[in-house]
Amino acid sequence: MPMFWKKHESISTKLAAYFDQCDIFFNLFEKAFGMYLDTGHGSAFEAAVNKTHDAESNADDLRRDIELTLYGKALLPDSRGDLLGLLESFDLIPTAGETVLFDLLCQKINIIQEIIQPLRDLVDTNLQCYYLLRKTIDALMNNPRVTLHAVKEVDAKESQSDRQERKLIQQVFSTDLKKGDKLELKNLICQIGRISDLAEHTSDRVGIIAIKRQI
């Protein structure tokens, strides 16, 4: 059962390009974050952050082009609203990732050795959550009837991220770091966790759209 916008080839093509660009952003995000953990702040990290910023900007350009195209196509208002709402919700996710890197770049946050691996694990979980969301998008595009199963996978991964966040924050506050440094790390951890929070919110929206298309 193809989705309502599959009949409009230009919209379908532009959507695929937008989501692919977001994938490119998160691939660059993962590399940049790993670089910071391995080597700290430096010119190479700054260059990596700039690349992710360019990728996010390109995704924004593609999203705006889709929005303009939607208003010129013969989609029903409800269908147009569903798609615009989905794009608005999805767009917040790479923005959250960009904020993580920008905080590291500006604040030069000191990542103590004890939390480097747990932090890597938290980032990995949130990236998995993002890619599971992409699975729900693909399901919505091609077979809405299997979308709800994919949505449940996103929910489970977001719950895993929540557990990791809490444990990691507790670990940070059990150290001898200054209170300001602890709060800085807590903010970083929460901002990373926001990626999966937003992915879960967006997947819920995807699920609602899928249900509506089956009624």
BELPEGI-V355718 format. One record per residue. SS is DSSP state (H for helix, E for strand, - for the rest). OMEGA is omega in whole degrees, 0 to 359 (NA if undefined). Layout:
# BELPEGI-V355718
SS;OMEGA + SS;OMEGA
This chain:
# BELPEGI-V355718
-;181 + -;181 + -;187 + H;182 + H;180 + H;178 + H;181 + -;188 + H;182 + H;179 + H;180 + H;180 + H;181 + H;177 + H;180 + H;179 + H;180 + H;182 + H;175 + H;179 + H;176 + H;175 + H;178 + H;178 + H;185 + H;172 + H;177 + H;177 + H;181 + H;180 + H;182 + H;180 + H;178 + H;178 + H;180 + H;179 + H;183 + H;189 + H;179 + -;182 + -;178 + -;184 + H;179 + H;178 + H;179 + H;178 + H;179 + H;178 + H;179 + H;178 + H;179 + H;178 + H;178 + H;180 + H;179 + H;178 + H;177 + H;177 + H;178 + H;179 + H;179 + H;179 + H;180 + H;178 + H;177 + H;181 + H;178 + H;179 + H;182 + H;182 + -;178 + -;182 + -;184 + -;174 + -;174 + -;182 + H;181 + H;179 + H;178 + H;180 + H;177 + H;184 + H;178 + H;178 + H;178 + H;180 + H;180 + H;180 + H;182 + H;184 + H;180 + H;187 + H;175 + H;176 + H;178 + H;178 + H;179 + H;179 + H;178 + H;182 + H;180 + H;177 + H;178 + H;182 + H;185 + H;188 + H;182 + -;186 + -;178 + -;179 + -;182 + -;187 + H;185 + H;185 + H;182 + H;182 + H;176 + H;179 + H;175 + H;181 + H;180 + H;178 + H;180 + H;179 + H;181 + H;175 + H;176 + H;180 + H;178 + H;183 + H;172 + H;174 + H;178 + H;176 + H;178 + H;178 + H;179 + H;178 + H;179 + H;182 + H;193 + H;182 + -;185 + H;184 + H;179 + H;184 + H;186 + H;176 + H;178 + H;178 + H;180 + H;178 + H;177 + H;180 + H;181 + H;181 + H;178 + H;178 + H;176 + H;178 + H;179 + H;181 + H;179 + H;178 + H;183 + H;181 + H;182 + H;178 + H;177 + H;180 + H;179 + H;184 + H;175 + -;180 + -;179 + -;178 + -;173 + -;184 + H;180 + H;178 + H;178 + H;180 + H;178 + H;179 + H;177 + H;179 + H;178 + H;180 + H;180 + H;179 + H;174 + H;179 + H;179 + H;178 + H;180 + H;176 + H;181 + H;177 + H;178 + H;179 + H;181 + H;179 + H;175 + H;178 + H;177 + H;180 + H;179 + H;179 + H;181 + H;179 + H;180 + H;182 + H;180 + H;181 + -;NA
